[in-house]
């Protein structure tokens, strides 16, 4: 942005020192264009800041969602392991013993 300021200052200096009105008008047009570029640059800079802020927020949300997914997968895995300990027979659940047999206690199905 320093180059634009330097150009603006140079143009202003040239306008003040020029005797020919036609040339001064051209320099004023250049100065107007430089001012427009400065305005556009400021707008782009503000947009960039907004996008960086939004990007940081989205990264934070993504990290939180990844933690929730990992937790849900862990719970689903645990539930699957719990279900594999039981065998359903005629509407009741029977828990397996380590030796391959079944405990005598009967567990009801929970819907």
C-alpha positions as CSV (number, residue, x, y, z in Angstrom):
1,X,0.0,0.0,0.0
2,X,3.0,2.3,0.5
3,X,3.6,2.4,-3.3
4,X,0.0,3.7,-3.8
5,X,0.6,6.5,-1.3
6,X,3.9,7.4,-3.0
7,X,2.1,7.5,-6.4
8,X,-0.7,9.7,-4.9
9,X,1.9,12.1,-3.4
10,X,3.8,12.3,-6.7
11,X,0.7,12.9,-8.7
12,X,-0.4,15.7,-6.3
13,X,3.1,17.3,-6.6
14,X,2.9,17.1,-10.4
15,X,-0.6,18.6,-10.5
16,X,0.6,21.6,-8.4
17,X,3.7,22.2,-10.6
18,X,2.0,21.8,-14.0
19,X,1.0,24.9,-16.0
20,X,-0.8,23.0,-18.8
21,X,-4.4,22.4,-17.8
22,X,-4.8,19.4,-20.1
23,X,-1.9,17.6,-18.5
24,X,-3.2,18.5,-15.0
25,X,-6.6,16.9,-15.9
26,X,-4.8,13.7,-16.9
27,X,-2.9,13.7,-13.6
28,X,-6.2,14.2,-11.7
29,X,-7.7,11.2,-13.4
30,X,-4.6,9.1,-12.4
31,X,-5.0,10.4,-8.8
32,X,-8.7,9.4,-8.9
33,X,-7.8,5.9,-10.1
34,X,-5.2,5.5,-7.4
35,X,-7.8,6.5,-4.8
36,X,-10.2,3.9,-6.2
37,X,-7.4,1.3,-6.0
38,X,-6.7,2.2,-2.4
39,X,-10.4,1.9,-1.5
40,X,-10.6,-1.5,-3.3
41,X,-7.4,-2.6,-1.4
42,X,-9.0,-1.7,1.9
43,X,-12.2,-3.6,1.0
44,X,-10.2,-6.7,0.0
45,X,-8.2,-6.5,3.2
46,X,-11.4,-6.4,5.3
47,X,-12.8,-9.4,3.4
48,X,-9.6,-11.3,4.0
49,X,-9.8,-10.6,7.7
50,X,-13.4,-11.8,7.8
51,X,-12.5,-15.0,5.9
52,X,-9.6,-15.7,8.2
53,X,-11.9,-15.3,11.2
54,X,-14.6,-17.6,9.6
55,X,-11.9,-20.1,8.8
56,X,-10.7,-20.2,12.4
57,X,-14.2,-20.7,13.6
58,X,-14.9,-23.5,11.1
59,X,-11.7,-25.2,12.2
60,X,-12.8,-25.0,15.8
61,X,-16.2,-26.5,15.0
62,X,-14.6,-29.2,12.9
63,X,-12.4,-30.2,15.8
64,X,-15.4,-30.4,18.2
65,X,-17.3,-32.5,15.7
66,X,-14.4,-34.9,15.2
67,X,-14.3,-35.4,19.0
68,X,-18.0,-36.1,19.0
69,X,-17.7,-38.6,16.2
70,X,-14.8,-40.4,17.9
71,X,-16.9,-40.5,21.1
72,X,-19.9,-41.9,19.3
73,X,-17.8,-44.5,17.5
74,X,-16.3,-45.6,20.9
75,X,-19.8,-45.9,22.4
76,X,-21.1,-47.9,19.4
77,X,-18.1,-50.2,19.6
78,X,-18.7,-50.7,23.3
79,X,-22.4,-51.4,22.7
80,X,-21.5,-53.9,20.0
81,X,-19.1,-55.6,22.4
82,X,-21.8,-55.7,25.1
83,X,-24.3,-57.2,22.7
84,X,-21.9,-59.9,21.6
85,X,-21.8,-61.2,25.3
86,X,-25.4,-62.2,25.0
87,X,-27.4,-64.6,22.8
88,X,-31.1,-64.2,22.1
89,X,-33.3,-67.2,22.5
90,X,-37.1,-67.1,22.4
91,X,-37.3,-63.4,23.4
92,X,-34.8,-63.6,26.2
93,X,-31.1,-62.9,26.4
94,X,-28.6,-65.3,27.9
95,X,-25.1,-64.2,28.9
96,X,-22.2,-66.3,27.7
97,X,-19.7,-67.8,30.2
98,X,-16.0,-67.8,29.4
99,X,-16.1,-71.6,29.0
100,X,-18.7,-71.3,26.2
101,X,-21.7,-72.2,28.2
102,X,-24.4,-69.8,29.5
103,X,-25.3,-68.3,32.8
104,X,-28.6,-69.4,34.3
105,X,-29.8,-65.8,34.7
106,X,-32.2,-64.6,32.0
107,X,-32.0,-61.0,30.8
108,X,-35.1,-59.4,29.1
109,X,-34.8,-57.7,25.7
110,X,-34.8,-54.0,26.0
111,X,-36.3,-52.2,22.9
